[in-house]
Amino acid sequence: MGDLFDFTAMVDLLGYPFVQQALLAAAALGLVSGCLAPLVVARKMSFAVHGTAELAFTGAAAALLFGVSVGTGALAGAVVAALLLGLLGQRGTERDSVIGAILSFGLGVGVLLLWLNPERTANKFSLLVGQIVGVDSADVLLLTACAVAVLLVFAFVYRPLLFASVDPDVAAARGVPARVLTPLFAVLVGVATALGVQTVGALLVLALMVTPGAAAARVTASPLRATVLAVVFAEVAVLGGIVLSLAPGAPVSAFVTIISFVIYLACRVIGKRRLSRLTRTPATV
């Protein structure tokens, strides 16, 4: 256990450039995922995030096979998945089946691409569970540029998107262009999901894209406070996960998911106690 959480080793490793680059990339990922997570939860898109992550994994596997940037491949795969989900899953009744079809297709093609690549097994594994040594300065620049682009677009469409998420019928009656906002938000989620493939891995990116938003929703009903809390939760999970993974050299995603889930459980307890106090408080006349 002492070797697992060796504080001296953690401090020493924090001085390495690749660790610092990973922390910068993770900070950008935590900011983007925290901003999007409450709306992902409100729009019931958790399954869609999982499906998008599978095609991000497929794009990353293709990039690994053909010797190009894994980040670029993951981004391309996630955007394709997001467009497919946004365009084919407009109707709520068929959304789950569309996501399931795309998810299975992406995972199957990704496995085939990994099978076709007999080398670089460590990189194959990192696509699934994350690996900070795979993040270089070029990846940090790409991640930062994508994060800035996502946040700018998100800020521009936030109000109508929130309106359409909270009350879609009234929003449609008021002329909110839901048919445009749905695929656009899906693309934003796809880009954010792709950012997490190299750091957290395709299998466990839900820990940042969904769990912080679900935790924030347990303690506040305010959209603004939920977004701020989700950003804080995501940053704590991803940065804390990287730091804790340094000494043992374990996959980052293991610690990120543990921290994220502990935060979620704590928020459930806090939310339940607050609700209990409210129900016990006698109504004032």
N, C-alpha and C positions, 0 to 999 in steps of 0.2 A: 504493500500500500504506500510505503514511503517513496518507492521509485515511481509509482503512478502519479503522485502529486509532489514531485521534487521542485520546490520553489526556486532553488538556485538554478536548476536546469532551465526552468521557465524563463527566468530573468535573462540568462545567457542567450537563449534562443530568440528572445525579443529583439536582440541587437542585430540579427541577420536581416539583410535586405529582403529576402523572399518572404519572411514572416511579416515585415512591415508592409510589403505590397499586399499580402493577403489580408491584413487588417484594414487597409484602405479600401480594398475591394469589398470586404465584408461590411464596412461602414456604409458604403454606397448601397449595397444590397439591403441592409437593414432599414435604411431610410425609405427606399422605394417600396419594399414589401410591407413595411409598417403603414405607409400611406394608403396602399391599395387593400390591405387585409380587411379592414372593416366593411368595405363595399363588396369584397369577395364573399364575406359571410352574409351580408344583407341580401345579396343577389343569389345566394345559395349556389355558388360556383366552385365549391371545394372539389367536387368530382371533376369539374372542368380543368382545374389547376393540375390535378393528377394526370389527366389526359394530355394536357399541354406539356407537362414534364416528360412524358414518355416520348413525344416527338422531338423535344429538345435533346433527349438522350439519343434518339435516332440520328439527328443532325450532327451531334458531337461524335458519335461513332463513325459516321461517314467522313467527317473531317479527319479523324484519327487514321482512318484507312487510307485516305488520299493525301495525307501529309500536309494539311492546311490547319489554320488556327481552330482549335477546339471551341473557343468562345464564339467565333463567327459561325461555325457549324451549328452549335446549340441555338444561337440566336435565329438563324434561318429556319431551323426545324420548329422552333417554338412559334415563330410568326406564322408559318404555314398552318400549324395546328390551330392557332388562335383564329385565323381567318376561316378555316373550315368549321370550327366550332361556332363562331359568330354567325356565319352565313347559313349553315345547315341546321343549327339548333335554335332558330328564332322562336319556334313554337315550344312552349314549356312541356307539352305532352310528349314530344319526341326528343327532347334534349338529352336525357339519360342514354337513350339508345344510340344517338349520334356520338356521344362521348365514348361510350363503350366500344363502338366500332372503330373509332379513331385511335383510342388507347391500345386496343389489341393489335391493330395494324402497325402502329408505331413501335410497340414493344417487339413484335415479331420481326420487323425489318431491322431494328436495332440489334437484336440478337444475331441475325444473319450477318450483318456487317461486322460485328465483333468476331464471329466465327471465321469470316474471310480474312481477318487480320491475325496472323499467327504470332505476331510479336507484340511487345509493349504491353504485357499483361497487367502491369501496375497501373498504367493509364486506363486500361479497360475497367479495372476495379474502381478507380477514382471517379469514373463517370457515374457510377451508381451511388457511391457513398461520400464523395468529395475528397479533395486532397489539396492542401494549401501550397505544396511545392509546385503544383502545376500552374500557379498564377504568377506571371511575369509582368514587367513594366508595360508591355504592349497590351496585355489583358486588362491591366488597371485603367489604362487610357480608354479602352473600348468600353469597359464597364462604367466608367465615370461619364463618358459621353452619352451612353444609352440611358443612364440614370437621370441625367439632366434633361434629356429629351422627353423621357416618360413623365417626369415631374412637371415640366412645362405644359405638356398636353393635358395632363391630369388636372392641373390648376385651372386650365381654360374651360374644361368640360365638367368640373366638379359639381357645380350647383345643379345643372339640369340632370346630371347623372345621379346625384343623390336624390333628387325629386323623383326620377323614374324608378329608383331602387326602393324608395319608401312607399310610394303610392303610384304604381304604374298606370292604373286606370285614370286617375285624375290627371297625371302627367300627360297621358295620351290625349285627353280631352282638352288640355291646355296647349297642345301643339308641340310638345317636347318630342324631338325626332328619335324615338327609341330604336328604330330600325338602323339608324346610323350610329347611335351611341353604343348599342350592344356589341357589334363587331369591333368598334374602336376600343372599347374597354377590354374586350377579349385580347386585342393586340397588345395593349399596355400590360395586361397580366402575362401574356406570352413572353414579352421582352423581359419583364421582371423575373419570370420563372427561369428563363435562359441564363440570367445573371447568376442564379443560384446553383447551376449545374456543376460548375468547377469547384465551388466552395463547399456546398452542402451535399451535392449529388442529386441525381434525378429522382431517386426513390424517396428521399426524405425532405424535398424542398417544401412540402406542405407545412413543415414545422415553422417556416417563416412566412409563407403566403396565406396561411389560414389560422394557425393557432394564436398568434398575437391578436388578431382581430376578434377571434372567439373569446379570448380572455378579456379583452377590453369591453366587449359587449356585456359581460357578466357584472361589471362594476359601474357602468355609466350608460345612460340613454342618450347622452349628448354626442352628436356626430363629431364635433370638434375635439372634445375630450377623448372620445374613443380613438380618434386618429393619433392624437399626441401619445396616449398610453400605448397604442399598438406600435408606434415607432420606438418608444422606450423599451418595450418588451422585446421587439425584434433585435434591437441593437444589443441589449444585454445578452440575449440568447446566442447571437452569432459571434459577437466579440468574445464573450465569456467562453463559448464553446471552442474557439480557436486557441485561446490562452490555455485552457485546461487540457487540450489535446497535445500541446507541445512536448511536455516531458515524456509521456508514454509513447508518443508517435502514433496514437490511435486515430482512426478516421474522425474528422471534425464533426460529421453529422451525428455521431453517437452522443456527444456532449451537447450539441445544439438542440437536439430533440429532447434530451433529458431536462435541460434548463427551461426550454419552452413549455414542456408539459408540467413542470413544477409550478411555473408561473400561472398556467391555466388552472391547475388545481387550487392554488392559493386564491385566485380570483373567483372561482366557484364558491369557495368557503366564505369569502368576504361578501360576495353578492347574496348568498343565502342568508347570512346573518343580518345584512341590511334589510332584506325583504322581511325577515322575521320580526325585526324591530318595528318596521313600518306597519305590519299587520297587527302588532300588539298595541300600538299607540292608539289610544281612544280618540275618536273624532271630536274636534272642538266645535262648540256651538257658537 
